Amino acid sequence: MILSTKIVKRSKPVILLLLLLPSMLWSTMFVQGNLGINPIEKLMDELGQMALRLIILTLIISSLSQYEFLRSLQNIRRMIGLTAFYYVVCHFLTYIALDHFFNWKFIVKDIVKRPFITFGFINFILFLPLVLTSTNAIVKKITFKIWKKIHYLIYLIAPLAVLHFYLLTKADKTEPLIYLGIILLLLLWRFYYKILRK
Amino acid sequence: MKIFGSEITPYKKYLTRRQFIQSSIATSIATTLPSNLYAAHEKQNNQYSDQLSQNDSLNTYEEITTYNNFYEFGTGKSDPSNFSNKFKPRPWSISVEGLVTKPGMIDLEDLISNFTIEDRVYRLRCVEAWSMVIPWQGFPLKDLIKKVEPLSDAKYIEFETVYRPEEMPGQKRKIISFYVPWPYTEGLRLDEGLHPLTILSTGLFGHDLLNQNGAPLRLVVPWKYGFKSIKSIVAIRFLKEQPKTSWSLINPSEYAFYSNVNPNVDHPRWTQATERRIGEFLRRPTLMFNGYEEEVSYLYKNMDLTKHY
């Protein structure tokens, strides 16, 4: 059984909707006042964690699509990567607009001084080249080889995202460590696969 | 009922013009949001209004009892209210130990009947940069200290939270840190414990403390970060040397013994210059000693507060 490209491509709108749904849900709950006692913190946490999960999802898809019968999954990887960036932007905007209400002086100081925010910001910057090279036209222009090199950045972005989460966690670091474990397993898997093929 | 100087003195005007414009925009945003999101908390016409300072309003009972840090019940903010129903705060007794003339077990009911329970409206500032205003009931810790008569050697007080993994799901594993065992401990210098602002609380909003708030007896030290105000106390020890406290063992560079609220000493994880008052949209500037500078700064007169943070 091969997962056909046709099916994957056809389900793209549904998948996109599903990926965006949580953000719509949380913003509705936020406006309605149903996001708990400290809604800004809650919104920021949820958006950030969703971004991390989607980043990891792109890695999972890359690994899975190495298998012939799942190759078609490659067709949704870009979309998931871009939705991950969408959540990163929402997360960052929540921090700027809701948490610190455009207090730029304060925000800049916060980014420079607090390591976990520094790493979050670096990750946002590292994401930009990936987003900017995400259309077919650009991939053609810069060649697939260069595109591929640029997109290796995801191997830096994923662990940095976990580090960002790990550093802000005050106690009980189980959750960020689970994410780290998943990333390491995926990397091992990919490494193993490459050697086996050779 | 005692009214403190700082509670009456008008709050410093800290808004510059720019911030004022910013805040009026923010207010208009905040008021377009539904009232249950950023509620204007009750300020006047409540029995605690005479203890409220001008710029404060009380947080709601719901906010105070469902947004808690009490890792013995889990690290999530709603874990303490969700997972503390098995905990039995009565019967209860406190063990007084160490350098005192009258050590021993004190039954909670005896303790409460011996002292006058007072209302104390305090700001609570968490090290995570959020804050609340809470109407506590309790008695000054100094009443208890005087009753047990510390020896002249006693310079510090150590407090210990109860250890009951069967009733406190967070204690089933080393949730705060894999190298720091339960129970949670905290400490004060003896003169901090004797300060009239320091209380042992038994209730809030006129109710007995709920489990998530540290039932049946907790410390409240309003000029220090919230984690110093240890909950569900079973032991009070008088010591010569400064005790090791849980958070200072977990991460000494971030949490020190004193942990006085201080907007000028940065924390690597959270800014301490501002805070979000729960229920408000704009952050507020954090006040030195959480606004209790006038009352407590003499305790630290000759100390370098950037070193002893």
Boltz contact constraints between the chains, C-beta under 6 A:
constraints:
  - contact:
      token1: [A, 33]
      token2: [B, 34]
      max_distance: 6.0
  - contact:
      token1: [A, 33]
      token2: [B, 36]
      max_distance: 6.0
  - contact:
      token1: [A, 33]
      token2: [B, 37]
      max_distance: 6.0
  - contact:
      token1: [A, 37]
      token2: [B, 63]
      max_distance: 6.0
  - contact:
      token1: [A, 37]
      token2: [B, 67]
      max_distance: 6.0
  - contact:
      token1: [A, 101]
      token2: [B, 26]
      max_distance: 6.0
  - contact:
      token1: [A, 101]
      token2: [B, 282]
      max_distance: 6.0
  - contact:
      token1: [A, 110]
      token2: [B, 271]
      max_distance: 6.0
  - contact:
      token1: [A, 171]
      token2: [B, 75]
      max_distance: 6.0
  - contact:
      token1: [A, 171]
      token2: [B, 176]
      max_distance: 6.0
  - contact:
      token1: [A, 172]
      token2: [B, 75]
      max_distance: 6.0
  - contact:
      token1: [A, 172]
      token2: [B, 175]
      max_distance: 6.0
